[in-house]
C-alpha cells in the first residue's frame, strides 16, 4: 500500500497563475483533508471531505477550491495564486471524520513569486 | 475553538538522554494524535491516543483526558529522533487542531 500520495512534490508559480494539487489514498478511507503548513507553525485545515460527494470549509479556505473526484482522490485548486499561498500543502485521510487516526501524505512545497 | 499548547518549544538533548514533551488542550477531545515531522518534512504518525497509555519501542504516550493533557516520552534518544513533534486534537464533530510543536535536537 502506498498510503497517501501527492503530486507534485515541488511547484513554483507566478502570481495570478492557477494550478491543481492532486491527492490519492489507497486505504479505502471515507474522509480526506487538505492542510497548509507555514514556517514555524503547525498545520491548518483548508478544506475537508467527510465522505465521497461532500466537501466543507476548514479554518483557512479563502483562495482555494476542492474536488472530491471519487473515494480515492481529493484535489486542491488555486485559481489565482498569491504570494501568501506560499506554503507546504499536506493531504490526509482517515476512516471517518471523527475519532479516527489521520494519515498524511509527503507534502507539496509551493512557492508563489 | 479549542486551544492546544505544547511545551517546551525547543529542546536540545545529548544522545542517550530521556525527555518528556507536554501537550495541554482547553476542552474535551475525542481524538488526540502525536506526530513526528522529520528534517525532510515528512509527518510520521506516532500515537493515536485520546486516552490511556501506549508504548512503541523507545516512545510512549499518556493522555489524561479528564485533566486535558498528554505526555510524550522519548527514552534513550537518538540523533534520528531530531525534528518537530506535534500534538493534534479534535473536538467532537470538529476539526483536528495542531499545536505549534516542540523542536527537538539530539546531539551525538
Boltz contact constraints between the chains, C-beta under 6 A:
constraints:
  - contact:
      token1: [A, 42]
      token2: [B, 86]
      max_distance: 6.0
  - contact:
      token1: [A, 42]
      token2: [B, 98]
      max_distance: 6.0
  - contact:
      token1: [A, 42]
      token2: [B, 99]
      max_distance: 6.0
  - contact:
      token1: [A, 42]
      token2: [B, 100]
      max_distance: 6.0
  - contact:
      token1: [A, 42]
      token2: [B, 101]
      max_distance: 6.0
  - contact:
      token1: [A, 43]
      token2: [B, 98]
      max_distance: 6.0
  - contact:
      token1: [A, 45]
      token2: [B, 95]
      max_distance: 6.0
  - contact:
      token1: [A, 58]
      token2: [B, 95]
      max_distance: 6.0
  - contact:
      token1: [A, 99]
      token2: [B, 30]
      max_distance: 6.0
  - contact:
      token1: [A, 99]
      token2: [B, 31]
      max_distance: 6.0
  - contact:
      token1: [A, 101]
      token2: [B, 48]
      max_distance: 6.0
  - contact:
      token1: [A, 104]
      token2: [B, 43]
      max_distance: 6.0
  - contact:
      token1: [A, 106]
      token2: [B, 42]
      max_distance: 6.0
  - contact:
      token1: [A, 107]
      token2: [B, 41]
      max_distance: 6.0
